[in-house]
Amino acid sequence: MELQTAKKRDLGKMRMPLGVLVLTLMAASLGWAQSNIPVVEAHAVMATDAMHADSMVKLAVLAQVAAGYHINDHMPSLDYLIPTKFEVEPSGQFTVKSVVYPKGTLKKFPFSDVPLSVYEGKVVVGMVLQAGKTMPAGTYTLKAKFAYQACNDHACLGPTSVPVALTIKVVPHNVPLKAVETDVFQRIKFE
């Protein structure tokens, strides 16, 4: 009888650390899953339904920052802050002529003595892209990324990026182009 009681007691002592280990692993995996949820989603649109070889086209990247978060301006208020950047992988067919970022909003946070220039909600970044002189008609895809560091009022996540695919249709010069997404492009101040 004493032996059975001792075995039950030992088994109970082993269950406690095992239970703590299981709970710790569950909490860690839940935290990992939450940290992998993207804070920013982004996609690109063109100002016209296609483009011609040896011409320029305006593009816009529409990024949505999750509620409760902000990302730093492209030109952050303080040197040590990570800027928001839109970058396109180099391509033999297209050249990036310019990238236009919106002006950030100055906002005061508990962790900073000075207001910081940030983006919240919808962020629209413009780009002018030049097509090569002798490009054949077809559909091309450029790889790009929207890089940022997201923060809330209390802490910052690590710098990261979201991939953005730029799908560009090139048509012969005799095919007319149609304007699309005009409401988006009216908000961008191309120079």
Number of C-alpha atoms within 10 A of each C-alpha: 6 7 8 9 10 11 12 12 12 11 11 12 11 11 12 11 11 12 11 11 12 12 12 12 12 12 12 12 12 12 11 11 10 10 12 9 8 13 22 24 16 19 17 17 20 25 19 18 16 21 25 24 19 14 14 17 18 20 22 23 22 19 21 17 20 16 11 12 20 23 29 24 25 21 17 17 17 13 8 7 15 19 20 23 18 22 15 18 10 12 12 7 16 21 16 17 12 14 18 17 21 15 13 19 14 14 13 14 13 9 9 9 8 13 14 19 20 24 25 19 14 13 19 19 22 25 19 17 17 19 20 17 12 10 15 13 14 11 11 12 11 15 14 19 20 22 19 24 21 26 18 13 12 8 10 13 13 12 14 15 20 17 16 21 15 20 15 21 16 20 19 14 13 7 11 12 14 10 11 14 14 11 9 18 20 9 12 17 11 14 6
